[in-house]
């Protein structure tokens, strides 16, 4: 049997069909965390820990995409050849992640955002998952 999928794929069940999407490798773990948080929030919508993890995963995803964009920009400025298709993918993800983060802030409430930020500052790593 041949595996036709890349290693970093997310799967969704929608309209009685299973679909897949290739994900960017650096943000795959954030996407998985978000998926599980949504499942948990569906069963326990007032669980502050789930909201903190969800908001933290969006912040982590954004920070990773922002760092990748900045790094590629620095490399381009030094004359290193950059794959423009990959840059387009990153920019598209970055725009989508930002829109989702803004929507989640509104849905989750600012107290949950501050809780997520407090956990991240206590952890000392802005790109690690909150738990």
N, C-alpha and C positions, 0 to 999 in steps of 0.2 A: 504494500500500500504506500502511495506517495503522499507525503504531507505537503499540501499546496499552500499552507499558511505560514506566515512569518511567526516568530516567537512571541511578538508583542501584539496580540490581537485581543479585542474585546468582543464579547458575544452578547446579543440582545434577542429576547423573544418578544416579537411584536406582530400583531395581526395574524396570529397562528403560524408565524414563520420565524425560523431562526436566522438571524443575520449577523454579519461580522464586520469589523472595521479594524484596519491596521492602525496601531497607536504608535506614537513616538516613544521610543525606548525609555528616555529619562522620566517621562510622566506616567508611564504605565501603572506604577504602584499607586500613584495618586488617584488615577481613574478607578482602580479596583477599590480603594478605600472609599471613594465617593459612592460607588455602586452599593457597597455593603452598608454604608451609613444611610442611604436612602431606604434600603430594605428595613433597617432598624427603626428609622424615624416613622415609617409607615405603620409600625406596630406600637411605637412609643414616641409620639410627637413632642412630648415635653421633656425628653431625656436630654439634659444639657450636655452630657458627655458626648453623645452622638453628634449633637450640633457643633460642639467644639472640634471634634475630629473632622467633621465635614468642612467646616470653615478653614481649619488648619490645612487640610489637603488641597483646597483651592489656593490658599496662599502659597503653599509649597510648590504647586504646579506653576503658578504665576512666577515665583522667584526663579525656578529652574528655566522656564522659557525666556525670562528676561536676561538671565545670565548667559544662556546660549546665544541669544540675539546680540548681546554686547560683545561676547567673545568672537563671534563671526564678523562683526563690524570691525573689531580691532585687527583681525586677520586680513580682512579685505583692505583695510587702510595700509597694511604692511606689504600689500601686493600679492598675497597668497590667493590662489584661485579658489573660489567658493562655488558650491553647487547651488545655483539659483533656485532650482526646484525645491531643494530642502529649505532654503530661506523662506520661500513662499509658504511651505507647509508650516514652518514654525510661526510665521506671522499670522497665519489663519488660526492656528491653535491658540496663540496668544490673545487674539481678539475675542475668540469664543470663551476662553477661560476668564477673561476680564469681565465679560458680560455676565457669565454665570456667577462669578464672585460677587458682583454688585447685586444681583438678584437674591443670592443667598443671604447677604447682609440684611437686606430688607425683610426677607422671610424669617430669618433666625432671630433678629433683634440685636440691638447693639450690646446688650449685656452678655449675650453669648459670644459675640465677636471679641469683647474684652477678655472673657474667660479663655478663649482660644489663644489670644495674644499673650496673656499671662502665663499659660502653660508653655508656650514656645519660649518665652524669655526665661522661665525657670529651667527649661530643658537646655537652653544655651545654644540651640541649633535651629535656625529659622526654617531649615528645609527637612526637618525630621517629622515623622508623623506624631501627632498628639495622641495621647491615650489617657 
